[in-house]
Amino acid sequence: MNKIFPSAADALKDVIQDGQMLAVGGFGLCGIPEALIDALRDSGKKDLTVISNNAGIDGFGLGKLLETHQIKKMISSYVGENKEFERQFLAKELELEFTPQGTLAEKLRAGGAGIPAFFTKTGVGTVVADGKELREFDGETYVMERSLVPDIALVKADVADKSGNLRFRLTARNFNPAAAMAGKLCIVEVEKIVEVGELEPDDIHLPGIYVHRIVLNATPEKRIEKRTIST
């Protein structure tokens, strides 16, 4: 089966729909699927629920989808870098399911592993636990968290072979593997595509069984959120 698509738009056009839940890899602007986010914006699909550690920044990353009002709800851990996010949330134009970072990672990992729910102490006694089942284990209170199984996962990797085996680069690994495993359909954007067998088995971070479509973006912008220099 050929998993390689000629463009991000081609990879999305027959699967993306209004109202879907998407997981988008990345941490801040590190390891985000830039071309796939642009193609998603250009698709015009709306009322999306997006799972991501944060929502990019104003004008870049998922911030582009906030500007076009395509996102109805964010499931996120950190939302402090985006003024438009803040404006929409305070104006009740955007729903937010605020989720501790470790819990968010585990919700995706559990979803990919076929685990429907799990218990954690994180968030007990806070608004994070509101409306959720609490249970006591060994004298300690835990909150039940449901796993996440998004309709589509959009992820970024450094290299893919033609079967979809992936290698991530440094900290761009972040949420990408968990998002890829959790999605019912996984579309990956990569900077290089190689033949099957060129990646050493021990150099594969995610097996191709989780990857359905591959898009080449050899020259991503890789914008830095806050450039710091010494004088």
C-alpha positions as CSV (number, residue, x, y, z in Angstrom):
1,M,0.0,0.0,0.0
2,N,1.4,3.4,-1.0
3,K,1.3,5.7,2.1
4,I,3.0,8.7,0.4
5,F,0.8,11.6,-0.7
6,P,1.9,14.4,-3.0
7,S,0.9,17.2,-0.6
8,A,-0.6,17.9,2.8
9,A,-3.8,19.0,1.1
10,D,-4.1,15.7,-0.8
11,A,-3.5,13.8,2.5
12,L,-6.4,15.6,4.2
13,K,-9.0,16.2,1.5
14,D,-11.0,12.9,1.7
15,V,-10.8,12.4,5.4
16,I,-11.1,15.7,7.2
17,Q,-14.7,16.7,8.2
18,D,-16.4,19.4,10.3
19,G,-16.8,18.5,14.0
20,Q,-13.9,16.0,14.2
21,M,-11.5,15.5,17.0
22,L,-7.9,15.8,16.1
23,A,-4.6,15.3,18.0
24,V,-1.8,17.5,16.8
25,G,1.8,16.7,17.9
26,G,4.3,19.2,19.1
27,F,5.3,21.1,22.2
28,G,5.0,24.8,21.7
29,L,6.3,25.3,18.2
30,C,8.8,22.4,18.5
31,G,7.9,19.4,16.4
32,I,4.6,20.7,14.9
33,P,3.3,19.5,11.5
34,E,3.5,22.9,9.8
35,A,2.3,21.9,6.4
36,L,-0.6,19.8,7.7
37,I,-1.8,22.7,9.9
38,D,-1.7,25.0,6.9
39,A,-3.6,22.5,4.8
40,L,-6.2,22.1,7.6
41,R,-6.7,25.8,7.7
42,D,-7.1,26.0,4.0
43,S,-9.6,23.1,4.1
44,G,-12.1,25.4,5.8
45,K,-13.3,22.6,8.1
46,K,-14.8,24.0,11.3
47,D,-16.1,23.0,14.8
48,L,-13.0,21.0,15.4
49,T,-11.9,19.7,18.8
50,V,-8.1,19.8,18.9
51,I,-5.9,17.9,21.4
52,S,-2.5,19.6,21.7
53,N,-0.2,20.5,24.6
54,N,-0.9,24.2,23.6
55,A,-2.3,26.1,20.7
56,G,0.8,27.5,19.1
57,I,1.3,31.3,19.1
58,D,-0.6,34.1,17.5
59,G,-0.2,33.7,13.7
60,F,1.7,30.4,13.7
61,G,1.0,26.8,14.4
62,L,-2.5,26.1,15.7
63,G,-2.8,29.8,16.3
64,K,-3.6,30.0,12.6
65,L,-6.7,27.9,13.1
66,L,-7.8,30.1,16.0
67,E,-7.6,33.1,13.8
68,T,-10.0,31.5,11.3
69,H,-12.3,30.3,14.1
70,Q,-12.1,26.7,13.0
71,I,-11.5,25.3,16.5
72,K,-14.5,24.9,18.7
73,K,-12.7,23.2,21.7
74,M,-9.1,22.8,22.8
75,I,-7.9,19.9,25.1
76,S,-4.7,21.4,26.3
77,S,-2.2,21.8,29.1
78,Y,-0.6,25.2,28.5
79,V,-2.4,28.1,27.0
80,G,-0.3,31.1,28.0
81,E,1.4,32.1,24.7
82,N,-1.6,33.0,22.6
83,K,-3.5,36.2,23.0
84,E,-6.2,35.2,20.6
85,F,-6.7,32.0,22.6
86,E,-7.2,34.1,25.7
87,R,-9.6,36.5,23.9
88,Q,-11.8,33.7,22.5
89,F,-11.9,31.8,25.8
90,L,-12.8,34.8,27.9
91,A,-15.5,35.8,25.3
92,K,-16.8,32.2,25.5
93,E,-16.1,31.6,21.8
94,L,-13.8,28.7,22.6
95,E,-14.2,25.8,24.9
96,L,-11.2,24.6,27.0
97,E,-10.7,21.2,28.7
98,F,-7.7,22.1,30.8
99,T,-5.7,19.0,31.4
100,P,-2.4,18.5,33.4
101,Q,0.4,17.8,31.0
102,G,1.3,14.3,32.3
103,T,-2.4,13.4,32.3
104,L,-2.8,14.6,28.7
105,A,0.2,12.5,27.6
106,E,-1.2,9.4,29.4
107,K,-4.7,10.0,28.0
108,L,-3.2,9.8,24.5
109,R,-0.9,6.8,25.3
110,A,-3.8,4.9,26.9
111,G,-6.0,5.7,23.9
112,G,-3.4,4.2,21.6
113,A,-3.0,1.1,23.9
114,G,-6.7,0.4,23.9
115,I,-7.1,1.4,27.6
116,P,-10.5,3.2,28.0
117,A,-9.7,4.9,31.3
118,F,-7.2,5.1,34.2
119,F,-6.9,6.6,37.7
120,T,-4.4,9.3,38.8
121,K,-3.9,11.4,41.9
122,T,-3.1,14.5,39.7
123,G,-5.9,17.0,39.9
124,V,-7.7,15.6,42.9
125,G,-9.2,18.4,44.9
126,T,-9.1,20.9,42.0
127,V,-11.4,21.9,39.2
128,V,-9.7,19.2,37.1
129,A,-11.6,16.6,39.0
130,D,-15.0,18.3,38.8
131,G,-17.6,15.9,37.5
132,K,-15.3,12.9,37.4
133,E,-15.4,9.7,39.3
134,L,-13.2,9.6,42.4
135,R,-12.1,6.3,44.0
136,E,-9.9,5.4,46.9
137,F,-6.9,3.0,46.6
138,D,-4.8,2.2,49.6
139,G,-6.1,5.2,51.6
140,E,-5.4,7.7,48.7
141,T,-8.0,9.4,46.5
142,Y,-7.7,9.1,42.7
143,V,-9.6,10.7,39.8
144,M,-10.7,8.6,36.8
145,E,-9.6,10.0,33.5
146,R,-10.9,8.8,30.1
147,S,-8.5,8.1,27.4
148,L,-8.5,10.0,24.1
149,V,-9.0,8.4,20.7
150,P,-9.0,11.2,18.1
151,D,-10.5,10.7,14.6
152,I,-7.2,12.0,13.0
153,A,-3.7,12.5,14.3
154,L,-1.4,15.0,12.6
155,V,2.2,14.5,13.6
156,K,5.7,15.6,12.7
157,A,8.7,13.3,12.3
158,D,12.2,13.8,11.0
159,V,12.4,10.7,8.7
160,A,10.0,8.1,7.5
161,D,10.6,5.1,5.3
162,K,8.0,4.2,2.7
163,S,6.3,1.8,5.1
164,G,5.8,4.6,7.6
165,N,8.4,3.7,10.2
166,L,9.4,6.9,11.9
167,R,12.4,8.5,13.4
168,F,11.9,11.7,15.4
169,R,14.6,14.3,16.0
170,L,15.6,15.2,19.6
171,T,12.8,17.0,21.6
172,A,10.5,17.1,18.5
173,R,9.7,13.5,19.7
174,N,7.5,15.1,22.6
175,F,3.8,14.4,22.1
176,N,4.1,13.1,18.5
177,P,4.4,9.3,19.1
178,A,1.5,9.3,21.6
179,A,-0.7,11.3,19.2
180,A,0.2,9.0,16.3
181,M,-0.7,5.9,18.3
182,A,-4.0,7.3,19.6
183,G,-5.4,8.5,16.2
184,K,-7.8,6.3,14.3
185,L,-6.0,7.7,11.2
186,C,-2.5,9.0,11.4
187,I,-1.0,11.5,8.9
188,V,2.7,12.3,9.4
189,E,4.7,15.1,7.9
190,V,8.4,14.4,7.5
191,E,11.5,16.1,6.3
192,K,12.9,13.1,4.5
193,I,11.6,9.8,3.1
194,V,13.9,6.8,2.6
195,E,13.5,3.3,1.3
196,V,12.4,0.5,3.6
197,G,15.5,-1.0,5.3
198,E,17.5,2.3,5.4
199,L,16.4,2.9,9.0
200,E,18.2,0.6,11.4
201,P,15.7,-1.3,13.6
202,D,17.0,0.3,16.7
203,D,16.7,3.7,15.1
204,I,12.9,3.4,14.6
205,H,11.0,5.3,17.3
206,L,7.5,4.4,16.0
207,P,6.6,1.5,13.8
208,G,4.8,2.0,10.6
209,I,1.7,0.1,11.6
210,Y,0.5,3.3,13.3
211,V,1.0,5.5,10.2
212,H,-1.5,5.6,7.4
213,R,-0.3,8.6,5.3
214,I,3.0,10.4,4.7
215,V,3.6,13.9,3.5
216,L,7.1,15.3,2.6
217,N,7.9,18.9,3.8
218,A,11.7,19.1,3.4
219,T,11.9,22.8,4.4
220,P,9.7,23.6,7.3
221,E,10.1,27.1,8.9
222,K,10.7,25.8,12.4
223,R,10.0,29.1,14.0
224,I,11.4,29.8,17.5
225,E,8.8,31.0,20.1
226,K,11.2,33.3,21.9
227,R,14.6,34.0,20.4
228,T,17.1,34.8,23.1
229,I,20.6,36.1,22.3
230,S,23.5,37.3,24.4
231,T,25.1,40.7,24.0
